[in-house]
Amino acid sequence: MRSPARPCRHVRDNGRVTSATRQPETAAETLPPRLIATDLDGTLLRDDKSVSPRTVAALAAAEKAGIEVFFVTGRPARWMDVVSDHVHGHGLAICGNGAAVVDLHGGPGAHRFVKVRELARENALDAVRLLRDAAPGTVYAVEQTYGFYQEPAYPKLHMEIPDSLAPAEELLGPDHPAASEPVLKILAYHPEIDPDSFLTLARLAIGDRADVTRSSPSALLEISGPGVSKASTLALCCAERGISHEQVVAFGDMPNDVEMLTWAGRSYAMGNAHPDVLAAASGRTVANNDDGVAVVIEQLLAELP
């Protein structure tokens, strides 16, 4: 029988995997891992969005060894069906780049929000205005706890039909039908700007009004509340469990993973990772299509006393 979800209250090649820059053994490398935090797309999932049998077995073995597994993703909760069959123990996932902690035990469509770190509408409107001024032609979508809304010119980038179409200022306004529902993040897309340049421009334009990152290969930015990231929400959940950052092993492939990889005691960039991720992680593994997460988990388990 699965144990109930524990809420996060207020409180941070198939050979041996090698370090990106070989350094002397650190304290984190001498501590047994207590939690594995893994991104999904481009990391745990193969490019066809499947979880390989080898990876399923590795996740189950980690949980059996007493190591908690957290899925930490930019995906909204309603897109977590890809891994809902593979949750063990607590059954929690961090979604929306840290904007929500979700209990997946109910299965697709029946998830429960355990914690929400929303983007204040005032901040969201400021971010929209500032980025429109800095990058004319930017179009927006709004991700809320249970709904998805977009501007008419926003391209069909996602796997669903929006609940409504309107300018972002209207979607985020007090008279919108979903005005009482928390905003998790806004999405900003530009059809012409280089993705990394767009990220840099947006961070400069928006400043401390919101946190800006990206996980898409296109010029699609994800804008969350100030201080909200995969790393900060993972830190909250670890503090609740008495787990230090040295006891965390993290995996990722895109800029929205950088803070988490920097925070974790041990971290691995996938073989297919963005250059910023390669620079941030303490180690490297093989690509997602080669089961890079499973490769590391198997080695970690083999090294347990």
RONU-714941 format. One record per residue: x, y, z of N, C-alpha, C, CB in turn. Coordinates in pm, whole numbers, plus 50000, padded with zeros to 5 digits. Glycine has a CB too. Example, Ala and Ser with C-alpha at 12.3 -4.5 7.8 and 13.67 -1.06 7.14 Angstrom:
<nodes>
513194943150780512304955050780513204967050780511314955350905 512854977550708513674989450714512905000350787514084994050572 
</nodes>
This chain:
<nodes>
500864987950000500005000050000500885012450000499045000150124 500575021849916501395033849907501175042750027501085041449779 502235048950072502115058350182501535071350130503485060850249 500805078850216500195091350169501225101750134499255096950274 500855110850046501765121450005502065130550123501175129649887 503315134250139503705143550244503755157450187505065139650305 502995166650244502985180250188504305187350208501865188450251 504605196350117505795204750129505355217850191506495207149990 505665219950315505225232050384506265243050362505015229450535 506035254450428506945265850411508315262350466506395278450481 509195266650408510495264950461511265278250437511205252650396 514635247749959515615249949860515855236849751516945253449941 528055076747738528135063147682527795052847789529565060447624 527295042347779526895033147883528085027547958526085022047824 529135035047966530245031248050530135038848179531605033847981 531185038948255531135046148382530945060948355532405043648465 530055067048430529805081348416530995088948472528485085548488 531435099048401532595106648445532215121048475533705106248340 533015127348557532785141348591533155150048472533585145448716 532405161048454532695170148344534105175748359531655181648340 534465179348480535825183648510536285175348629535915199148540 537255166748609537665157648715538245165348832538685147548661 537635163548951538065170649070538285160549183537025181449110 538955164649290539075155749406537705151949460539925162349516 537615140849526536355136149582535785146749676536535122749657 534475149249665533815159249748532995152449855532935168449663 532535160449953531705154950060530445148550004531335165950161 529855154849902528635149549843528855135649785528115158949735 530035133349729530315120449668530535109449770531515121449578 530775113149895530975103149999529685099950073532015107850097 528625107950055527365105650123526445096950038526685119050156 525765087150098524795079350021523645088449976524245067450105 523185087149852522085095649806520775092149877521905094349654 519995102449906518675100349966517545104349872518555108150095 517865112349768516825116849676517405118749537516175129949726 516685113749438517025115749297516005125349238517055102149217 516475136249180515605146249117515895146248968515835160549179 514905142748887515145141948744514135149648663515155127648701 514645157248569513825163448465513205152348381514675173348376 512205155848300511555145848215511975147048069510035147048226 511455157047998511705158247854513185160547826510875169547795 513745152147740515155153347706516075147447810515505167547685 515505142047917516315136748027515875122448061516205145848152 514805121048136514305107648171513575101348053513365108448293 512795109547981512015104647868512875103647743510805113547843 512615093447665513235092747532512545102847442513145078247472 513085104947324512515115047234511095111847193513385116347111 510695099047199509305095447167508395096747288509235081247112 508905102547397508195105247522507875092547601506905112647492 508575081847573508405069447647509445068447758508495057247553 509155060047857510115056647962510565042347932509485058048108 511845040447908512335027347868512205017247982513795028447823 512095004347950512054994048054513254994748149511984980147990 514424997848094515614998948179515455010248280516865001248093 514915021448236514725032748326513645029748430514345045248247 512555023248390511515019348485512115010548594510365011848413 512945000948555513564991848651514514999348745514324980748579 515255008948690516195016648772515465025248875517075025448684 514385031648834513605039848928513035031249040512455047048854 512485019649005511915010549105513005005649201511224998549037 514175002749149515274997949233515745008849330516444993249147 515755021249283516145032349371515165033849486516225045449292 513885033449455512865034549560512965022849658511455035049498 513205010949607513334999049693514535000449786513484986349608 515575007449739516765009649821516585021149920517965012549732 515405027349921515125038150015515475051949964515855035650139 515715053349834516025066349775514765071949710517185065149670 514315083549753513125089549694513425094649554512605100949783 512435093749467512565098749331511555109849309512375087349227 512035121549269511165132849235511275135749087511525145449319 510145136149018510125141348882510015156448894508925135148797 510935163748831510995178348843510995183948700512275183148924 509885189948661509655192848519509025206448497508775182148459 509155211348375508435223448335507005220348294509165230348222 506665207748278505325203848235504255207748337505275188848211 503045210648289501935212448383501505198848437500745219548314 500765199048546500345186548610499545177548516499515189648734 498735183548430497875175348345498645168048234496795184048282 499925171148219500755164148121501615153248185501635174048046 501315149548309502165140148380501765125548362502145143348526 500825123048271500415109248247501575100748197499275108848147 502595106948137503735099348084504495091948194504695108648010 504395096648318505115089948427504205085948542506205099048479 502915088248533502025085248645502015070348681500625089748612 502355061648587502415047248616503705043448687502285039348487 504615052848700505935049448756506205056548888507015052848657 505175062148950505385068649080505405057949188504275079149109 506245060049286506375050849398506345059249525507705042349388 506215052949639506335059949766505435072049777507745064149786 506035083949788505275096349812504415100349693506225107649845 504855097049571504055100249452504005114749415502695095549471 504945122849463504925137149435505795140649316505385144949557 505395151049244506195156549134506205171649146505635152048996 507295177849103507395192449097507135196348953508795197649148 506095204148930505665207748794505815222848771504195203448770 505685226748644505705240948611506975247948653504535247648673 508135241248644509415247248685509415251648830509735259048597 508735244048916508725247249058507485254449105509895255349091 506565257649015505365265149054504345256549128504725271148932 504455243349119503485234649185504125221549227502295232049094 503715216649343504025203049386502725195249378504655202649533 502755183949308501535176849274501615162349319501255177549124 500525157349378500405143249414499825135949294499515141249542 500585126649237500165119649115499435106549144501365116849030 499225103149269498645090149300497265088049241498585088349447 496525098749218495175097149162495155093249016494415109749179 496295094548950496365091348807495965103248722495465079448775 496055101848589495745112948497494375119048524495805108148353 494335132248537493075139248557492605139548701492035133148474 493295132448790492855131848930493975135949025492355117748965 494935143648976496035147949060495565158349161497165153548974 496345160049267496025169649372497205179049392495665162349506 496915192149394497955201949418498265202349568497525215949366 499515199449601499965199449740500505213249777501045188749762 501155219749681501705233049704501675240849574503155232349761 501315253449580501305262249462502105274749494499845265849419 503035278249404503845290349417503515298949295505405287049427 502475306649308501925313449192502705325849151500505317149218 502475329749027502975342348972501875352748991503375340848820 502135362949072501145373349096500765379948964501665383849197 499485382748946499025388448819499655402048792497515389648819 499905409648896500565422648877501955420548817500665430249012 502685410648870504015407748816503935402448674504735397648904 502925394048649502755388448515502475399448413501625378148513 501615408748449501305419748358502515428648334500145428048414 503305430948440504545438648423505485431548328505235440948559 505625418348344506525410648257506075411248113506595396148304 504775409948090504235410847954504555424347892502715408547955 504305434947966504545448447915506025450847886504035458848014 506875447347982508305449847967508915442047851509035446348096 508465429647834509025421547726508455425647590508755406847751 507205430047587506645435347461507445447447414505145439247479 507805456047509508585467947474509985464147425508685477347594 510595454247490511965450447456512045441847331512585443047571 510985434147304510985425047189509625425347121511335410547233 509365435647041508085436446969507865423646887508055448946875 506625419146887506305406846817506185394846909507335404146713 506505396747039506345385847135504865382947157507035389347270 504515370047161503135365947188503125356847310502505358747065 501965356247378501915350047511500835339447526501715360647614 501095330547623500095321147673500175321447825500315306447616 499105317647890499025317948036498695303848086497945328148085 499555298748173499375285448232498875287248375500715277148230 497665281948402497105282648537496995268648594495725289748536 496525267348717496505254148779495695244048698495945255148919 494555248248647493715238848573493405243248430492435236748646 493885254848388493545259748255494735264848179492515270548265 494565265648047495595270847958494935280647862496305259347880 495485292947856494875303647778495965310147693494185314147871 495605315247577496635321147491496105332547406497235310447401 497055340347355496715350747260496415344447124497865361047249 495605351047041495265345346910496475342346823494345354746836 497525350646831498695348746745499705338646800499385361846725 499465333646922500385323946981500315310946900500035321247131 501475305546858501445293746770500995281046841502825291546710 500675271046764500235258246819501465250246861499365250346716 501965253146980503185246847029502915235647127504055257147094 501705234647176501395225547285500375215047242500885233247406 500245204947327499415193447294497965194847340500015181047354 497425206847333496055208747377495445221247313496005209647529 494145221947320493425233547270493245243347385492035229347208 493575256047367493435265647477491995267347520494005279147437 491815270847647490465272847701489845285747651490505272747852 490685295547618490155307747558491285315347489489475316747665 490895324247396491825332447320491535347147349491725329647167 492585354647384492435368947412493825374747431491525371547538 493965388047423495265394247455495685390747598495195409647437 496975389847622497475385947754496965395247864498995385947754 496875408147833496385417547934494965414247977496435431747879 494165408947884492795404847918492795391547992491935403847790 493645382147948493725369048014494155370348160494705360047939 494985380548187495495382448323494695392948402496945386648317 493655398248340492875408848404491875403848505492165416748300 491345412848588490425408948695489065404048646490215420648787 488705407048520487405403048469487425389848392486865413748382 488595383748381488665370948310487965360148392490155366948281 487255350848329486535340348403487405332148498485865331148307 488705330948468489595323048553490455331948643490505314148467 489985344048670490795353548747491085348748889490085366748754 490245339948944490485335049080491425323049085489165331349145 491805317948969492665306148961494125310548956492295297548836 495015304449037496425308649039497095307248902497195300449141 497935317148871498775316548751500085309648790499035330948692 500445299048720501685292148748502845298248670501545277348714 502605301248543503645307748462503005313448337504775297848425 503715322748275503305327148142504375322648044503105342748137 503955320247923504845315847816504965327047714504325302747750 506175329847674506415340747578507155334947458507245352347643 506605337247339507205331747217507535342947119506255321447150 508705341647056509055351146951509445343346826510225360546995 508895347046710509125339046589510485340946523508085342246490 511265350846566512495354046493513765354246576512335367146428 513675357346703514875359046785515495345546820514555366946913 516825345046823517555333146867517135329647010519105335346858 516885316947042516375313247175517225318047291516245298347184 518535316247286519385320647396519435335847407520795315047379 519445342547292519425357247294518125362447352519625362747153 517015355747320515705359547372515685358047524514585351047308 516275347347574516335345147719517125356247787516955331547750 518265359547734519085370247793518355383547790520425371347719 517765386647676517015399247662515875400047763516465400647518 515135389047778513985388947868514415390548014513185376047851 515485384048052515945385248191516375399648222517115375648217 517005406048126517395420048146516175429148152518345424548035 515205426648065514025435348057513115433848179513235432247931 512925421548223511965418848331512575420748469511435404648319 513865418448481514525420548610513975411648719514405434948651 513735417648837513295409648951511775408448960513815415649077 511055412448857509595411048859509155396448843508975419448748 510035388148786509705374048765510985366448733508645372248651 510925353348742512045344748700511785339848558512225332748798 512795340548473512635336848332513605325648298512865349148240 513125315448230513985304548186513425299048055514075293348295 514015288048009513495281447890513875266747890514015288347763 513025258647825513295244347811513045239447670512435236547908 512585248347584512265244747446513435248047353510995251947400 513595240547245514625244347146514245256747067514865232847050 512985260947073512545272947004512645284947097511105271346951 512335296847047512385309047128511115310147211512565321647037 510965300747303509805300147393510315301147536508995286947372 509925311847605510355314147742509255310547841510775328547761 509675306647961508755303248069509005312848184508925288448115 507985320148224508125331148320507325327748446507645344648258 508035326748559507435322748687507585333948789508085309848739 507025331548906507115341349013508555343549057506275337149130 508865355049116510225357749164510705346849260510295371549234 511875341549233512425331149320511885317249298512195334949459 510955315649206510385302449180511195295349073508895303649136 511725283949106512505275849013512415261349056513975280649007 512895252648971512985238549009513805237149137513605230048896 514905244449144515815243349258515175247849389517065251349233 514505259349386513965264649512512835256149566513485278949492 511995250749478510915242149526511445228649570509855240149417 512415223349499513055210849543513695212749680514105206249440 514335224149701514955226949832513915227149943515695240349828 512735232749916511655232750016511255218550052510435240549964 511085210249950510655196349973511735188250045510305189549839 512985190750013514075183850080514175188150226515415186450008 514005201050253514045206050391512955199450473513905221350394 511785197650416510675191250485511025176950526509425191250397 511895170550447512265156650471513575155150546512345149350341 514215166250578515495165450646516605160550555515395156450765 516485163450425517485159350327518315171450289516815152950201 519625170250297520505181250260520785180850110521835180550339 521235192050056521515192549912522635182949874521875206749870 523545179849971524625170249941524095156249918525625170150054 522885153449965522305140049952521395138749829521525136450078 521405149149745520535149249626521375146849501519775162749616 520855138449412521455136049281520455141149178521795120749259 520865150149090519945156448995520395154248851519815171449024 519395154148761519635152048618518875162548538519215137748574 519475167548428518775177148343519475179248211518645190348414 518805187248124519355189247990519205203347936518715179747896 518385211847999518105225047943518285236148047516675225447887 518305248848003518545259948096517645260148219518395272748024 516395255148210515535255248328515995245248434514115252148289 517015237148403517575227648499518835232948568517885214548430 519395243948520520705248348566520725250748716521095261048493 519765258048772519765260948916519705248048998518605270048953 518875238648955518735225949026520045218049023517605217548966 520705217848908521955210548895523065216948977522375209648749 523045230148986524035237249066523805234849215523995252349036 522525234049256522175232349397522465218349449520715235549418 522195208249369522335194349413523785190749442521755184849308 523995181849538525345177549571526035170649457525305168449689 525275162449383525795156049262524795158549151526035140649284 525295162049033524385165048923524995160148793524085180048915 524085156348701524525150648574523805157448457524265135548572 524605162148363524075167348237523955155748139524995178748180 522855155548067522675144947969523615147147850521205144647921 523875136447777524745137547661524205146947554524975124147601 522895149447558522235158247463521975172247522520915152047419 522665175747631522345187847706522825200647639522935186947843 522145211547674522515225147636523885228447695521445235447683 524695236647628526035240147682526005245747824526695250147591 524995253747857524915259247993524735248348097523775269248003 524045237748060523815226548151525105218548168522685217448098 525825216648060527105209648068528055217048162527735208247929 528005230348157528875238348243528435237948389528915252748193 527145236648413526625237348550526745224248626525195241648547 526625213048558526585200048624527965195648669525985189648532 528005187748775529275182448824529705169948748529175179348971 528795163848674529125151948597528315151048471528895139548680 528625141448388527905139348263527515124748249528765143748142 526425122448180526015108948145525685108747997524795104348232 525195097447949524875096547807523505102647780524915081847760 523105102947653521885109747612520625102847664521825110547461 519535110147660518245104747705517845092347628517165115247693 518115091847498517745080147419518605067947451517845083347272 519705070147524520585059147566520425056147714522035062547535 519325060647775519015057647915520055063248012518895042747934 520465075747988521505081748071521185082448218521795095248022 519915084748254519535085048396519695071248457518085090148413 519215061048387519325047448438520775043248457518625037748343 521635047348364523065043948375523625048748509523875050248257 523345061048546523865066548670523215059748791523625081648676 521895057948789521215051748903521775037848929519695051048878 521975030148824522535016648840523895017048907522645009748704 524715026748868526045027948929525965032449074526895037648849 525045041849103524875046349240524445034749331523845057649246 523525026649284523035015449363524125005049383521805009049296 524945003049282526034993349292527064997749395526714991249156 527155010749421528155016049515527635017149657528625029549469 526345014449679525795015249814526425004549905524265013649811 526655007850030527244998050122526284986450148527625004650254 
</nodes>
